[in-house]
Amino acid sequence: MERLEKRIDVYPTHRHDTFKLRPGKPFPFGATMVPGGVNFSIYSSYATSCTLVLFEKESNEPMAEIPFNESFRVGNVWSMVVFDLDCEDIEYGYRMEGPFSPETGHRFDASKILLDPYAKAIGGRDTWGQTPDWQNVFPYRGRLVFEDFDWEDDHPLELPMEELVIYEAHVRSLTKHPSSGLKHPGTFAALKEKISHLKELGINCLELMPVYEFDEFENSRRNDETGELLFNYWGYSTVGFFAPKSGFAATGRLGMQVDEFKSLVKELHKSGIEVILDVVFNHTAEGNERGPTLSFRGIDNKTYYMLTPEGYYFNFSGCGNTLNCNNPVVRNLVLDCLRYWVAEYHIDGFRFDLAAILGRDSQGAPLANPPLLETLAYDPVLGRCKLIAEAWDAGGLYQVGSFPAYGRWAEWNGKYRDDVRKFLKGEPGMVGALSQRIQGSPDLYAWNDRGAAASINFITCHDGFTLFDLFAYNEKHNEANGEKNQDGGNDNDSWNCGVEGPTNDPEIKALRLRQIKNAWTILMLSQGIPMVLMGDEMGRTQDGNNNNYCHDSELNWLDWGLLEENSELFHFCKNLVAFRKAHPVLRRSGHLSNQDLSGCGYADITWHGTRAWQADWSDSSRVLAFMLCDHHSGDDFLYVAFNSHWDALDFELPQLPEGKKWHVAVNTGVEEVHEVGREKELSQGNFLVGPRSSIVLVGR
Amino acid sequence: MNIALRTEGAIAVALLTGAIDGKSAPQVQIELSPTIESFEKIILDLSEVSYLSSAGLRLLLLLHRQATAKEGKITLIGLSEEIADTMSMTGFSNFFDIADSLEAGLKALN
């Protein structure tokens, strides 16, 4: 049978000036290429009329304003097809007519040209750091994208959660430093060139700080003292949820950021590395009532934002406004967005910034059964991707251990960070807490039938000190942020090891290195999902700044020269990651029972101190040792001892079954590294663990 | 956009001059389709292409697919550094045979 060449709906039915039109389809929202034209569809409950505004790319004046015919509206959705557009060369936005009455929640302003919340690519900030034209009538411009990327056989990797080792990084920071030696530093393309490093370290999941289109110039300002231009560098303030940041793409000025990012994801997958996106659904870049009207505010303020009874913005995000996530329309926006990233970009998972907000109702009250979180957990398209919550918000809601999980959600475990830091610096009274953190925090998760994989274990992340700084500074040093060191947290649980900041004292330097190694050891030997911060494998410093959000400078950029300078540390770290991979007993999905359920003579985890079988749980104790025995997996016995005491201590080792011997895998007290499978056999039954040192032994 | 066609033995060589973008892509496709139908081996010389847009890249991939569908082969030559970079960064270069020169292209196809 011959294929019909044409369909009847490729013919226009209406005209506006020279533009040929047809009533559109309400779904999908956004601008979609259809045969012969583009289907534009946008929602607003309260707008009285809507006009499509078309620009030639980068032009200051619109080329056309096409009002939606009233007959093109279905319910609260305007949609129409415009034929014969040069999809590559147009930018689009909307004008909405409607009431301006903040006291009733409405802030329509027909003088503004509004960005489509569903825009798949956004022009206006094409090249990072290029000073914007502040007079532009349409600063962030919707663009059309080709959705025909050839993925070949690529697919999200669907690694079991408990197998992950997460590496948190910022796209620009990873390669912008001149030492990266790359042609297009700071871009998706450059990141592709550093995949080999990630592979060598052994991580299998890259968590990217925001890559949705944001404006680095949002609230940009000069530091009065240094003159440095300060940016919205990290990007935790979204302009468009469906668009990758153009300024992160070397091809962004050509409008090819979509292809460049997809190509990066594809290459990461080829190397066995998953991609998790840090998504910021708690607020938008429009700020409060004094902020600009860019998109949501002018389209349907009352629907998209949480408003006080007087019509002001609730500020649970600390950023001026709060997205009204549990409104059914907004919930669908979030769902559509995540589905899009999974289906179209093959993204493996999401980390939700200030996710506690996603569980609040339209008045801000925490919900027992938040529809958004439940919807995401049960969604078919998201059915196998990772969902990770930052389970707190700026409004004081702290849900670590109690975040509504629906069997799906994992959490950034803030308690892990706090407790491990305290133990490492030698605070007394931390041994009991540490034992919980090492086990995947059953005290937080077991009550709710959540396994160890619910816990994303981390000691450092983008917020706060780097691992190097954690042991080089007692206090934050945020003067460069231009807020007189008032910003950033004060409870860092850090310890400078004797001198604040840089030093040439060899003993202090050795102690700092040992502490970093101790931190890596605890992290990689804990049940749950380890997450490391970019550069912590090579001793990256932020000069004691614990709130680095605004610096497009070496304060954020990773200095690749550190890799050679701190090669001992890197070698140590990658060996430790390999060790974790080699031992399934460290990657259990459920919790340890502390019992001998298999009848092999040993409980799955047993606790020890300087005397075998006698852990010291007292308040003054600064040591903890444990032994793992997994009879079912056939894995080796593992013995781990952490000594946070300032003296070396002799640890009596637990007896192994007949024929097995202890072998040294890790000893942070010495420089020597034993590669996996080539651990050094021990002849004695005890081990002198150096001051503030850790050991890991393998029994086989 | 101008396309100059010639043959080198059984190989068609098309020299493209100008920008390949959304505006010129349909013309390039129409003009090159007969060549793809009648030649198994084709060289596209991009040395005079001033600009290759997203739609232009897609056109190249489309031609490549048309050729491979009838077991033909397309080799690209004359890529400027910028075009080569763009193709590499967006993942398009993975799909093409790219040669450094006409001679190398002819050799590869022969």
Interface residues (C-beta under 8 A of the other chain):
Chain A: D86 C87 E88 D89 F146 D148 F149 D150 K183 H184 T187 F188 A189 K192 A249 A250 T251 L254 G255 M256 D259 E260 K262 S263 K266 E267
Chain B: D21 G22 K23 S53 S54 A55 L57 R58 L61 D85 T86 S88 M89 T90 G91 F92 F95
